[in-house]
Amino acid sequence: MAVAKKAKKAVKKAAKKPVKKAPAKKVVKKVVKKTVKKAPAKKVVKKVAPKAAAPVAKPVAPKPAMPAPVVTAPRIKAWHVVAAGDTPSTITQKYYGSTDPGKWTAIYEINKTAIGPDPNQLRPGMVLRIPEA
């Protein structure tokens, strides 16, 4: 029984002493060092193709291009100041000697910005360019 009493006293003393534990950081570092392995570096291999003679490009004859249309400004025959009562037909009669609608169309096309969208809305004082026939 004496041995049993001594064992009990030793257990009580051991329970009273604080147990030293390893710091958590050191344990983690050891675990990380063991589990992480560095991957081997990959070797870069360059494949070099044998140099061949560069292909010679054949000269290509240029295709004939369509000539650009030549746009020339119409020659001006006269300048006309619109008076009260002027109509497209009276203006064409005065400058061309006939009331041909094609002639008035030419006058209107040249003066479209001044006349506006309606060729019959002539205002007194407008200055119109009269093209040559």
C-alpha positions in Angstrom: 0.0 0.0 0.0 2.9 2.3 0.5 3.6 2.1 -3.2 0.1 3.1 -4.0 0.2 6.1 -1.8 3.5 7.2 -3.4 2.0 6.8 -6.9 -1.0 8.9 -5.9 1.2 11.7 -4.6 3.3 11.7 -7.8 0.1 12.0 -9.9 -1.1 14.9 -7.8 2.2 16.7 -8.2 2.3 16.2 -11.9 -1.3 17.5 -12.2 -0.4 20.7 -10.4 2.6 21.4 -12.7 1.7 23.3 -15.9 2.4 21.3 -19.0 4.7 22.9 -21.5 3.3 23.0 -24.9 5.1 23.9 -28.2 4.1 27.2 -29.7 1.5 26.8 -32.4 3.5 28.7 -35.0 6.5 26.4 -34.8 4.2 23.4 -35.3 2.5 25.0 -38.3 5.8 25.8 -39.9 7.1 22.3 -39.5 3.9 20.9 -41.0 4.0 23.4 -43.9 7.6 22.6 -44.6 6.9 18.9 -44.7 3.8 19.1 -46.9 4.9 21.8 -49.4 7.4 20.6 -51.9 8.8 22.8 -54.6 8.0 21.8 -58.1 11.0 21.4 -60.3 11.6 24.2 -62.8 10.4 23.5 -66.3 13.0 23.5 -68.9 12.2 25.7 -71.9 13.1 24.0 -75.1 13.1 26.1 -78.3 12.5 24.3 -81.4 14.5 25.8 -84.3 13.2 25.1 -87.7 15.8 24.8 -90.4 16.1 28.0 -92.4 14.7 27.7 -95.9 15.0 30.1 -98.8 12.4 32.8 -98.6 9.8 32.4 -101.3 10.1 35.0 -104.0 6.9 37.0 -104.6 5.9 37.3 -108.2 5.3 40.9 -109.3 1.6 41.5 -109.7 0.5 43.7 -112.5 -1.8 46.4 -111.2 -5.4 46.1 -112.3 -6.5 49.0 -114.5 -8.6 51.3 -112.3 -11.7 53.0 -113.4 -10.9 56.6 -114.1 -12.5 59.0 -111.7 -15.4 60.9 -113.2 -14.4 64.4 -114.1 -16.7 66.8 -112.4 -16.4 70.3 -113.5 -18.3 73.3 -112.3 -20.8 74.5 -114.8 -19.9 77.6 -116.6 -22.1 80.5 -115.6 -23.8 82.4 -118.4 -25.4 85.1 -116.3 -26.5 86.2 -112.9 -30.3 86.9 -112.4 -31.9 88.9 -109.6 -35.4 87.6 -109.0 -38.0 90.3 -109.4 -41.7 90.2 -108.2 -43.7 88.0 -110.6 -40.7 85.9 -111.8 -41.4 82.2 -112.4 -39.1 79.4 -113.5 -40.6 79.5 -117.0 -40.2 83.3 -117.4 -36.5 83.0 -116.3 -35.8 80.2 -118.8 -37.6 82.1 -121.6 -35.5 85.2 -120.9 -32.1 83.4 -121.0 -32.6 80.4 -123.3 -35.4 81.5 -125.6 -37.8 78.6 -124.6 -39.7 77.3 -121.6 -38.0 73.9 -121.7 -38.4 72.3 -118.2 -34.9 70.7 -118.6 -33.4 74.2 -118.7 -35.2 75.2 -115.5 -34.1 72.0 -113.8 -30.4 72.9 -114.5 -31.0 76.4 -113.0 -32.6 74.9 -109.9 -29.8 72.3 -109.4 -27.1 75.0 -109.3 -29.1 77.3 -107.0 -30.7 74.6 -104.8 -29.2 76.0 -101.6 -30.5 79.5 -102.2 -34.0 78.5 -103.5 -34.7 75.7 -101.0 -36.7 72.4 -101.4 -39.5 73.9 -103.6 -38.3 75.4 -106.9 -41.5 77.4 -107.3 -40.8 79.5 -104.1 -38.8 82.3 -105.7 -38.5 85.4 -103.5 -37.8 88.9 -104.9 -34.1 89.8 -104.4 -32.7 86.3 -104.7 -29.6 86.1 -106.9 -29.6 83.1 -109.2 -26.7 81.7 -111.3 -27.8 80.9 -114.9 -25.6 78.1 -116.4 -24.7 77.9 -120.0 -26.9 75.6 -122.1 
